[in-house]
């Protein structure tokens, strides 16, 4: 689905990312974790052609088409075909002057749907994220943070993407709403066979939902493992420290084995 080989990024003479590689199959979830400033969000932007990275290979295979070399695709364009984003702050991501329905429908305006078809598509997208159709009439200031993030998820989903990039999608929400929206994300992924790439600080979330783990530290890869192996046999001392710190803070379930380490190394 998405293969990255030896991606590197430098800005103003400073190395931001060094030889980052991963291979993500269709319909699975990659969680990218690490300290603040480790290059997680920069990696998302670089993979979308929004930052001037170099790489040996960067390939993307949509559901209904051949593999695409993004080096060629990005000549005059950015982004990945058939992909969407969900950002950390939903209220900043939504136009405060527009009702949610119009913000959600923007993703399919290019399809030139008839008014009734567009209304039906918006209502269906809202239902997919467990919001009532009446939410389409409300503006961002009239809904909760959780409802706003569900609206952002509906805006991504209405276009029926192959891949969704999430940049800290739950960190602005309270713990109960985080769990509810995480469950909605997983249900949507399973139903529509969507691939997820998720930047997160939350190892508890990653333990519950990730198929693959990519751990960054100072722009370098500390681990590139299946989630199962990462939590059972982490590849480096730093990863063991991350897991130990999450246990000490109560952020991991007891089903994840405890490993030796110290939270002193963590600056998330």
Buried (B, 14 or more C-beta within 10 A) or exposed (E): BBBBBEBBBBEEEEEBBBEBBBEBEBBBBBBBBBBEBBBBBBBBBBBBBEBEBEBEEBBBBBBEEEEBEBEEBBEEEEBBBBBBBBBBBBBEBBEEEBBBBBBBBBBBEEEEBEEEEBBEBBBEBBEBBBBEBEBBEBBBEEBEBBBBBBBBBBBBBBBBBBBBBBBBBBBBBEEEBBBBBBEBBBEBBEEBEBBBBBBBBBBBBBBBBBBBBBBBBBBBBBBBBEBEEBBEEBBEBBBBBBBBBBBBEEBBEEEBEEBEBEBEBBEB
